[in-house]
Amino acid sequence: MLTKLCSFVAKLCLVLAVIGLLLVVLCVQWQVIGRYILNDTPTWAENLAMLLVLFVTAFGLGVGVRDAGHIGLESLVVLLPEQWRLRIEVLIHALVAGFGALMIHGGWVWAAAKWSEKKPMLPVPDGIDYVPIMIAGCLILLFSIEHMVALFRGVEVEPVWN
């Protein structure tokens, strides 16, 4: 059940990342059209594009952790005996999960500190810049737990784009 939930969340993250990326392209296109064709630069377009890039990165980062697309030292782990390999892989995923938890905490602290301030060109709180850190942390934590459960069960986590 955890695998089905994580697979659904990962697919949703990929869809949201693609939609966000398309919105970034549209924002940049509108800024270029406004600046060079309409001679009236939309001030919000660049700020919105940069905010969207943060969310796209957060979703992509989470999926990258689930699909083991992050940097790893598997060549060293493969050389270990089987009993140590499982322990080291669990330790690696536990450390990644701990990093995700730190991201959640740090993102929360910064978002709360900046939430009362407004962004200069957008009608959103300045603390929204730190929400993607919390999202990425939640995804990293969830997907690391999925990997640890899969290791204990002796199964592989199927990448989302298979």
C-alpha positions as protocol buffer text, in pm:
chain_id: "A"
residue {
  index: 1
  type: MET
  ca { x: 0 y: 0 z: 0 }
}
residue {
  index: 2
  type: LEU
  ca { x: 288 y: 237 z: 78 }
}
residue {
  index: 3
  type: THR
  ca { x: 437 y: 167 z: -265 }
}
residue {
  index: 4
  type: LYS
  ca { x: 108 y: 248 z: -440 }
}
residue {
  index: 5
  type: LEU
  ca { x: 75 y: 571 z: -243 }
}
residue {
  index: 6
  type: CYS
  ca { x: 434 y: 672 z: -316 }
}
residue {
  index: 7
  type: SER
  ca { x: 397 y: 582 z: -683 }
}
residue {
  index: 8
  type: PHE
  ca { x: 84 y: 799 z: -708 }
}
residue {
  index: 9
  type: VAL
  ca { x: 254 y: 1088 z: -526 }
}
residue {
  index: 10
  type: ALA
  ca { x: 561 y: 1061 z: -752 }
}
residue {
  index: 11
  type: LYS
  ca { x: 348 y: 1061 z: -1069 }
}
residue {
  index: 12
  type: LEU
  ca { x: 154 y: 1361 z: -936 }
}
residue {
  index: 13
  type: CYS
  ca { x: 483 y: 1538 z: -865 }
}
residue {
  index: 14
  type: LEU
  ca { x: 603 y: 1474 z: -1219 }
}
residue {
  index: 15
  type: VAL
  ca { x: 278 y: 1612 z: -1362 }
}
residue {
  index: 16
  type: LEU
  ca { x: 299 y: 1919 z: -1138 }
}
residue {
  index: 17
  type: ALA
  ca { x: 665 y: 1970 z: -1235 }
}
residue {
  index: 18
  type: VAL
  ca { x: 580 y: 1957 z: -1606 }
}
residue {
  index: 19
  type: ILE
  ca { x: 288 y: 2197 z: -1560 }
}
residue {
  index: 20
  type: GLY
  ca { x: 513 y: 2428 z: -1357 }
}
residue {
  index: 21
  type: LEU
  ca { x: 782 y: 2414 z: -1624 }
}
residue {
  index: 22
  type: LEU
  ca { x: 529 y: 2504 z: -1893 }
}
residue {
  index: 23
  type: LEU
  ca { x: 411 y: 2796 z: -1679 }
}
residue {
  index: 24
  type: VAL
  ca { x: 773 y: 2913 z: -1642 }
}
residue {
  index: 25
  type: VAL
  ca { x: 809 y: 2913 z: -2021 }
}
residue {
  index: 26
  type: LEU
  ca { x: 483 y: 3106 z: -2058 }
}
residue {
  index: 27
  type: CYS
  ca { x: 590 y: 3363 z: -1798 }
}
residue {
  index: 28
  type: VAL
  ca { x: 923 y: 3420 z: -1969 }
}
residue {
  index: 29
  type: GLN
  ca { x: 754 y: 3440 z: -2310 }
}
residue {
  index: 30
  type: TRP
  ca { x: 506 y: 3696 z: -2179 }
}
residue {
  index: 31
  type: GLN
  ca { x: 789 y: 3900 z: -2032 }
}
residue {
  index: 32
  type: VAL
  ca { x: 974 y: 3901 z: -2365 }
}
residue {
  index: 33
  type: ILE
  ca { x: 658 y: 3995 z: -2556 }
}
residue {
  index: 34
  type: GLY
  ca { x: 578 y: 4268 z: -2306 }
}
residue {
  index: 35
  type: ARG
  ca { x: 927 y: 4412 z: -2311 }
}
residue {
  index: 36
  type: TYR
  ca { x: 1006 y: 4402 z: -2683 }
}
residue {
  index: 37
  type: ILE
  ca { x: 669 y: 4407 z: -2859 }
}
residue {
  index: 38
  type: LEU
  ca { x: 433 y: 4592 z: -2624 }
}
residue {
  index: 39
  type: ASN
  ca { x: 709 y: 4812 z: -2476 }
}
residue {
  index: 40
  type: ASP
  ca { x: 555 y: 4752 z: -2131 }
}
residue {
  index: 41
  type: THR
  ca { x: 754 y: 4504 z: -1921 }
}
residue {
  index: 42
  type: PRO
  ca { x: 532 y: 4297 z: -1690 }
}
residue {
  index: 43
  type: THR
  ca { x: 714 y: 4323 z: -1358 }
}
residue {
  index: 44
  type: TRP
  ca { x: 545 y: 4017 z: -1211 }
}
residue {
  index: 45
  type: ALA
  ca { x: 651 y: 3771 z: -1482 }
}
residue {
  index: 46
  type: GLU
  ca { x: 1013 y: 3726 z: -1377 }
}
residue {
  index: 47
  type: ASN
  ca { x: 927 y: 3690 z: -1008 }
}
residue {
  index: 48
  type: LEU
  ca { x: 653 y: 3438 z: -1081 }
}
residue {
  index: 49
  type: ALA
  ca { x: 887 y: 3239 z: -1307 }
}
residue {
  index: 50
  type: MET
  ca { x: 1152 y: 3226 z: -1033 }
}
residue {
  index: 51
  type: LEU
  ca { x: 893 y: 3114 z: -777 }
}
residue {
  index: 52
  type: LEU
  ca { x: 768 y: 2843 z: -1012 }
}
residue {
  index: 53
  type: VAL
  ca { x: 1126 y: 2721 z: -1064 }
}
residue {
  index: 54
  type: LEU
  ca { x: 1150 y: 2661 z: -688 }
}
residue {
  index: 55
  type: PHE
  ca { x: 836 y: 2445 z: -693 }
}
residue {
  index: 56
  type: VAL
  ca { x: 943 y: 2256 z: -1008 }
}
residue {
  index: 57
  type: THR
  ca { x: 1279 y: 2183 z: -844 }
}
residue {
  index: 58
  type: ALA
  ca { x: 1110 y: 2060 z: -524 }
}
residue {
  index: 59
  type: PHE
  ca { x: 886 y: 1817 z: -712 }
}
residue {
  index: 60
  type: GLY
  ca { x: 1171 y: 1695 z: -933 }
}
residue {
  index: 61
  type: LEU
  ca { x: 1399 y: 1650 z: -633 }
}
residue {
  index: 62
  type: GLY
  ca { x: 1146 y: 1431 z: -456 }
}
residue {
  index: 63
  type: VAL
  ca { x: 1095 y: 1210 z: -759 }
}
residue {
  index: 64
  type: GLY
  ca { x: 1471 y: 1190 z: -808 }
}
residue {
  index: 65
  type: VAL
  ca { x: 1512 y: 1053 z: -457 }
}
residue {
  index: 66
  type: ARG
  ca { x: 1236 y: 796 z: -510 }
}
residue {
  index: 67
  type: ASP
  ca { x: 1374 y: 679 z: -842 }
}
residue {
  index: 68
  type: ALA
  ca { x: 1733 y: 676 z: -706 }
}
residue {
  index: 69
  type: GLY
  ca { x: 1837 y: 948 z: -947 }
}
residue {
  index: 70
  type: HIS
  ca { x: 2050 y: 1120 z: -685 }
}
residue {
  index: 71
  type: ILE
  ca { x: 2424 y: 1089 z: -646 }
}
residue {
  index: 72
  type: GLY
  ca { x: 2531 y: 768 z: -478 }
}
residue {
  index: 73
  type: LEU
  ca { x: 2839 y: 558 z: -414 }
}
residue {
  index: 74
  type: GLU
  ca { x: 2693 y: 228 z: -522 }
}
residue {
  index: 75
  type: SER
  ca { x: 3025 y: 97 z: -648 }
}
residue {
  index: 76
  type: LEU
  ca { x: 3151 y: 80 z: -289 }
}
residue {
  index: 77
  type: VAL
  ca { x: 2829 y: -69 z: -151 }
}
residue {
  index: 78
  type: VAL
  ca { x: 2826 y: -344 z: -416 }
}
residue {
  index: 79
  type: LEU
  ca { x: 3168 y: -464 z: -302 }
}
residue {
  index: 80
  type: LEU
  ca { x: 3046 y: -526 z: 54 }
}
residue {
  index: 81
  type: PRO
  ca { x: 2921 y: -864 z: 178 }
}
residue {
  index: 82
  type: GLU
  ca { x: 2543 y: -909 z: 158 }
}
residue {
  index: 83
  type: GLN
  ca { x: 2483 y: -870 z: 533 }
}
residue {
  index: 84
  type: TRP
  ca { x: 2667 y: -535 z: 539 }
}
residue {
  index: 85
  type: ARG
  ca { x: 2515 y: -415 z: 213 }
}
residue {
  index: 86
  type: LEU
  ca { x: 2163 y: -416 z: 358 }
}
residue {
  index: 87
  type: ARG
  ca { x: 2278 y: -231 z: 670 }
}
residue {
  index: 88
  type: ILE
  ca { x: 2466 y: 33 z: 473 }
}
residue {
  index: 89
  type: GLU
  ca { x: 2176 y: 86 z: 231 }
}
residue {
  index: 90
  type: VAL
  ca { x: 1933 y: 129 z: 523 }
}
residue {
  index: 91
  type: LEU
  ca { x: 2179 y: 371 z: 686 }
}
residue {
  index: 92
  type: ILE
  ca { x: 2205 y: 571 z: 363 }
}
residue {
  index: 93
  type: HIS
  ca { x: 1826 y: 598 z: 331 }
}
residue {
  index: 94
  type: ALA
  ca { x: 1796 y: 685 z: 701 }
}
residue {
  index: 95
  type: LEU
  ca { x: 2050 y: 965 z: 657 }
}
residue {
  index: 96
  type: VAL
  ca { x: 1865 y: 1093 z: 349 }
}
residue {
  index: 97
  type: ALA
  ca { x: 1538 y: 1079 z: 548 }
}
residue {
  index: 98
  type: GLY
  ca { x: 1705 y: 1275 z: 828 }
}
residue {
  index: 99
  type: PHE
  ca { x: 1813 y: 1535 z: 576 }
}
residue {
  index: 100
  type: GLY
  ca { x: 1454 y: 1555 z: 452 }
}
residue {
  index: 101
  type: ALA
  ca { x: 1333 y: 1608 z: 808 }
}
residue {
  index: 102
  type: LEU
  ca { x: 1588 y: 1889 z: 852 }
}
residue {
  index: 103
  type: MET
  ca { x: 1460 y: 2046 z: 530 }
}
residue {
  index: 104
  type: ILE
  ca { x: 1104 y: 2037 z: 664 }
}
residue {
  index: 105
  type: HIS
  ca { x: 1209 y: 2197 z: 991 }
}
residue {
  index: 106
  type: GLY
  ca { x: 1431 y: 2461 z: 832 }
}
residue {
  index: 107
  type: GLY
  ca { x: 1175 y: 2546 z: 567 }
}
residue {
  index: 108
  type: TRP
  ca { x: 907 y: 2583 z: 834 }
}
residue {
  index: 109
  type: VAL
  ca { x: 1124 y: 2814 z: 1044 }
}
residue {
  index: 110
  type: TRP
  ca { x: 1210 y: 3038 z: 752 }
}
residue {
  index: 111
  type: ALA
  ca { x: 861 y: 3040 z: 604 }
}
residue {
  index: 112
  type: ALA
  ca { x: 711 y: 3134 z: 940 }
}
residue {
  index: 113
  type: ALA
  ca { x: 968 y: 3410 z: 987 }
}
residue {
  index: 114
  type: LYS
  ca { x: 902 y: 3564 z: 645 }
}
residue {
  index: 115
  type: TRP
  ca { x: 528 y: 3492 z: 606 }
}
residue {
  index: 116
  type: SER
  ca { x: 416 y: 3835 z: 729 }
}
residue {
  index: 117
  type: GLU
  ca { x: 623 y: 4014 z: 464 }
}
residue {
  index: 118
  type: LYS
  ca { x: 490 y: 4055 z: 109 }
}
residue {
  index: 119
  type: LYS
  ca { x: 681 y: 3986 z: -212 }
}
residue {
  index: 120
  type: PRO
  ca { x: 753 y: 4311 z: -399 }
}
residue {
  index: 121
  type: MET
  ca { x: 596 y: 4221 z: -734 }
}
residue {
  index: 122
  type: LEU
  ca { x: 355 y: 3941 z: -645 }
}
residue {
  index: 123
  type: PRO
  ca { x: 53 y: 3942 z: -411 }
}
residue {
  index: 124
  type: VAL
  ca { x: 186 y: 3651 z: -205 }
}
residue {
  index: 125
  type: PRO
  ca { x: 377 y: 3630 z: 124 }
}
residue {
  index: 126
  type: ASP
  ca { x: 756 y: 3637 z: 103 }
}
residue {
  index: 127
  type: GLY
  ca { x: 766 y: 3316 z: 306 }
}
residue {
  index: 128
  type: ILE
  ca { x: 624 y: 3121 z: 11 }
}
residue {
  index: 129
  type: ASP
  ca { x: 981 y: 3092 z: -118 }
}
residue {
  index: 130
  type: TYR
  ca { x: 1046 y: 2841 z: 161 }
}
residue {
  index: 131
  type: VAL
  ca { x: 740 y: 2622 z: 103 }
}
residue {
  index: 132
  type: PRO
  ca { x: 917 y: 2425 z: -174 }
}
residue {
  index: 133
  type: ILE
  ca { x: 1189 y: 2335 z: 77 }
}
residue {
  index: 134
  type: MET
  ca { x: 923 y: 2184 z: 303 }
}
residue {
  index: 135
  type: ILE
  ca { x: 758 y: 2004 z: 10 }
}
residue {
  index: 136
  type: ALA
  ca { x: 1091 y: 1858 z: -103 }
}
residue {
  index: 137
  type: GLY
  ca { x: 1170 y: 1756 z: 256 }
}
residue {
  index: 138
  type: CYS
  ca { x: 834 y: 1578 z: 292 }
}
residue {
  index: 139
  type: LEU
  ca { x: 885 y: 1396 z: -37 }
}
residue {
  index: 140
  type: ILE
  ca { x: 1242 y: 1298 z: 52 }
}
residue {
  index: 141
  type: LEU
  ca { x: 1129 y: 1169 z: 392 }
}
residue {
  index: 142
  type: LEU
  ca { x: 836 y: 973 z: 246 }
}
residue {
  index: 143
  type: PHE
  ca { x: 1036 y: 819 z: -36 }
}
residue {
  index: 144
  type: SER
  ca { x: 1329 y: 733 z: 191 }
}
residue {
  index: 145
  type: ILE
  ca { x: 1092 y: 549 z: 423 }
}
residue {
  index: 146
  type: GLU
  ca { x: 954 y: 365 z: 119 }
}
residue {
  index: 147
  type: HIS
  ca { x: 1307 y: 259 z: 23 }
}
residue {
  index: 148
  type: MET
  ca { x: 1382 y: 134 z: 375 }
}
residue {
  index: 149
  type: VAL
  ca { x: 1057 y: -67 z: 384 }
}
residue {
  index: 150
  type: ALA
  ca { x: 1139 y: -211 z: 42 }
}
residue {
  index: 151
  type: LEU
  ca { x: 1486 y: -311 z: 161 }
}
residue {
  index: 152
  type: PHE
  ca { x: 1343 y: -493 z: 464 }
}
residue {
  index: 153
  type: ARG
  ca { x: 1090 y: -668 z: 240 }
}
residue {
  index: 154
  type: GLY
  ca { x: 1357 y: -759 z: -15 }
}
residue {
  index: 155
  type: VAL
  ca { x: 1194 y: -581 z: -310 }
}
residue {
  index: 156
  type: GLU
  ca { x: 1299 y: -301 z: -541 }
}
residue {
  index: 157
  type: VAL
  ca { x: 1122 y: 33 z: -567 }
}
residue {
  index: 158
  type: GLU
  ca { x: 992 y: 57 z: -924 }
}
residue {
  index: 159
  type: PRO
  ca { x: 1079 y: 394 z: -1085 }
}
residue {
  index: 160
  type: VAL
  ca { x: 777 y: 607 z: -1158 }
}
residue {
  index: 161
  type: TRP
  ca { x: 840 y: 638 z: -1531 }
}
residue {
  index: 162
  type: ASN
  ca { x: 843 y: 262 z: -1596 }
}
